[in-house]
């Protein structure tokens, strides 16, 4: 009788140890999943931050290019106006002298 009771106690003890081991393993797996999720969130945040930084640089570059384009257009228009009077003078000389070759 004592052997049976002793065996039952040992089995119960072993079952409890196994259940504790299972519980620890499940907690460990849960912590690992949470850690992976945190790492993924951090990686996504870093990627978004990098993307935002790149986007800001591209926007800044676009604005600079627009400003440069506007400046160059105005400069070109001014030079075209200035050269127009010279072209008209040459045309007048051509028509007055009849010379077509410089």
ZIPEVEN-V624971 format. One record per pair of residues at least 6 apart in sequence whose C-alpha atoms are under 8 Angstrom apart, sorted by the first residue. I is the first residue (numbers start at 0). J is the second residue. Records with the same first field share a line. If there is no record, write none. Layout:
# ZIPEVEN-V624971
I->J + J
This chain:
# ZIPEVEN-V624971
93->99
